[in-house]
């Protein structure tokens, strides 16, 4: 049956199938889909306007014509409603989470090796690679997975010491590239990629061959799907490498070339941090705050990952677990107080408190929501290179598609047409929601990749509409269904060592909306560094605020926040007058400024050289009462500053008679005690610290 002809009402009803515009900014994973929906709405609007204009010339005084039109409209509406109901049902069924029952591993362990061999063959065929299997002797099986350019050799060793329970081990994985031309040649692939693929296959085989009471079928299925994802990504690069006008084999070798550049630069920054601290090996947490991100090639995918931020708790856990491990010996890599081998193995499980960004090539996208790359150093304040100024001369542009017509990469493949874009992914392949970002920092990221975008509004943050919520709500709100956005949050901060009374924190929610940063398109390594600088500062302030359990002020206060009742005696009054009373709680107001620095003249007429945005220091401000009987407030301002020894700067205003050295307060912030600084100042003022 042919599709039903569209009517005015059905054109509008078709959009009820969509779940709405799930993306509100271009750095969302579903930005392309939302952009496509908007384009459909625009086209449907034009069709409605044209159709309504056609009715202007109709003779509506003819009652018979009007009756026939009504009859046709009624029949068409019934048919379209039935069709719409079917579409909505199918759409709802597709949105259901897929149940994973795990790998169908045979119970007979004697046939387990043959089953593993069949799985390898199936993976190669599923991604469209030519797969060849060869039995080498009695105990070895070799596979050749061939693409247009990429060739993957996989050798499996079979141990048959126990014939009823043979074991399969990956003895070798090797990649190579077949370069066609006047003389066809074979180019060796990446050793790092070889080791990565070997480890991926071995993890799957190890899980499958565990004893029955220890084997996890769901975990085995997850490891198998990861191998399939790796192959699909390599096949996408293989199709691009076939097109010589777009760089050819550079789509494969560029990752290793980039790794050499960024690892050498990271080593220089690590040495600069160690020199400033008079240490042999710099602490990893200080390095991440002061230097650029730590490159970790082939961590979770056949691409390059960057460790952007590490929380104090995650750093301390890694440091303690690596205390008895040998130090790194590779002279080409940076050296830290945590060995890189231990760091890589720990980050593979995505521990809480670690922010990892992955540079990868996206699948072809048809919408053009991202502008072309433009490098205007005079208009961008990021990236900065305070440790190694020579880093500003480094530039590495990623391979790009030639300016050809938008067609599918493979005419025989029925995938959607589009262009591949390099992106920084913060969702770990869709496993997380990304990083909570404020609107002003999202605009800073926009300026990094496109310096001429939104320049007229970059220094202003509009007032939020009622109930829209701030970025702090997005970070700490545990009840997203609440309609009203609270103006203040409260929490109680307890000292781990009980050196000061509990702090009654009152956080003022900034009037600035927030978003989940999921992916950012980039074209060069400088853009990657610039974007990750902004993300690093946001992660720093996010971790500080996440150090307490916040509740909306005046709404469902927990029992621990209720004021304790106590009988007051005359001795308490004397203690208040003398300033020696120990309060039940110390009130502390917390505020996170949207920007820092003095704004420029309103009516200034800057030229292009003056339009470059300054780097705005991310900061958090805390105020508490002075020590009685002194009146006034104590203000503590903690700002992110990569030029300081520990990556933070602490300014103390007020607190008369308190001698608390800045380096001591900076060390407290480094260990995760930023919100407790007011208590430290109170204790020092009372002479008990």
C-alpha positions, 0 to 999 in steps of 0.5 A: 500500500502506498503511503497516505497523502499528507494533509494539513493536520497530519503534517503537524501530527508527524512531529508527535513521534519525536521526543522533542529537541533533546539537544539545546547546544551544538556540543551535545551528542544528539545535536545532529538529530535535533538539527535535523528535526528543526530542518524538518519543522522549517520545511513543514512550515513552508509546506503549510504556508503554501497549502493554506495559500492555495485555499485562498482561491477556493470557492467556499460558498459552494456548500457541496464542495465544503461538505466533500472537503469535510468528508475527505478530511474526516477520512484522512484524519482517521487513517493518519491517526491510525498510522501515527499510532503505529509509528508511536508504538514502533518508536516506543518499542525501539526505545526500550533498553535492550536486554543483554543475556550475555554470550552464548558460551558452550558448556562443553569446554572441549569445544570452547576453542572452536567457539572462540574461533567462530566468534573471531570470524563473525566479528570480521564479517560483521564489519565488512572485512575479508576474513581468512583463517589458516590452521598452522600446525596442531596448536596455532590458528592464524587470522587475516582481517583485510580491508581496503588498506588495513590488514590485521594479522591475529595469531592464536596459540592453543594449549592442549595439555588438558584435552578436555579443557584446552586454552587459547592465548593470543600470541600475536596481533599485527597491523599493516597497511597495503599502499597501492600505487605504481609499486604496491608496498606493505607498510608496518602498522603501529606497535601500540595499536598491535598491543592494544588489539592483542590485549582486547582479544586476550581479555575476551578469551580470558573471561570466556575461559574462566571456571564456570562459577567465576565466568560472567556471561554479561561481561564476556558479551561486553568485551566482545562488543568492545572488539566489534566497536574497535573493528568498526572504527578501524574500518571507517578509517580504512575507507578514508585511507582508500581515498588518496586525495584525503590523506591516504594512509595518514588516517592511520599513522597520524595518531602515532605521530600525534602521540610522539608530539604530545608525549614529548611536550608532556614530558617537558611540562612534567620536568618544569613542574618538578623543577618548580617544586624541587622534586624528582617526580612531580605529583600527578595532581599538581601536574594536571592543574598546572600543565596540559592534560596527560596523553594516554594513547590507546587507553580505551579505544584505537585513538588518543585519550587525555586525562583532564582532571583527577579528584583529590580522593582519586589521586590519593587512592592511586598514590596509595595503591602504587606505593610499592610498585616500581617507577617508570623507566621509559625515558621518552615518557613523563615520570610522575609519583604514580607509574603510568602503567598502574595509572593506565590499568586503573583508569581502564575501569573509569574510576570516580573522580577521573575526567577522561577525554577521547579524541576520535573521528566521528561517524559521517554526519550530514548536518553542518552545525559546526563552522570550518576551522579558523586559526586566529591567535590574536583573538583566542586567549587559549591555550596558554603555555606558562610552563613551556612557552615554546609550546605555542609554536607546536601545531598539529592539524588533523587529517581532513576530508577534501572539499568534495561533494557530500557522498557516501564513503563507499557507494556499495554501502548504504550508510547515510551520507555525510562528512567525518568530524574529529571530536573530543568525547567526554561521555566515554562512548555514551556511557556517561552524560558528560561534564557539567559546564556553565554557560560562560565556559561553554562560550569560551569553548565556542571561542576556542574552535570559532573565535568569531562566534558570539563575540558580541555576547561573550561577556554577558550572561542573561538572567535565567527564567523562573524554574530554568535552573543554574549549572549548580542545580545540574551538578548537585540536584538530586531531584530533577523533577522539581519545578522551582530552582532554589536560590540557595543550597545549604550543607554542613561541613565536618572536619575529618580531624575535628579541628574546628566546629561544623561549618554551616555552608550556604551556597548562592546558586549562580544566575547562569544556566548549565549544560552537559558537555558531551563532544566538541569538534576540533581540527588541531591539537591547539584547539584540543588543548584550549578546550581541555583547559576550560574543561579542567577549570570547570572540573576543579570547581565541580569537585569542590562543590561536590565535596558536600551533600547540598540541600535546597534551603527551606525545602525538606531539610535533613535532620542534621541541618536542624538547629539544636536546642540547648539550655543557655546559662550565664556562663554562655553569655560571659563566653560570648562577651569574651569571644571564647565561646565555641559555636555549634556551627560556624555560618559560611556563605559560599559564592561562585562568581561567573566571571572575574576581572574588571570589565572593560569600558562599555562604550569602547571601540576596540580593534581586532587586537583588543578583542581577544578575550582574557583568560578568566580565573575560575574562583570560589568565595567564602565569607564568615564572621570575624572572631568576636568581639571584632565585627566584620567578615572574613573573606577567603577567595580560592582561584584556579591559577596554573602559575602557582606551585600547587595550581591554586591561589588563596587570598585571605581578607580580614581575619585580624591577627591570623597568621596562616601562610598561603602555602598551607592553605593551598596544600589544604585545597590540594587535599580537597579541603577547600570548603573547610578553610573558614574553619581553619581560619577560625581555629587559628584565630582562637589559637588552637591550630 
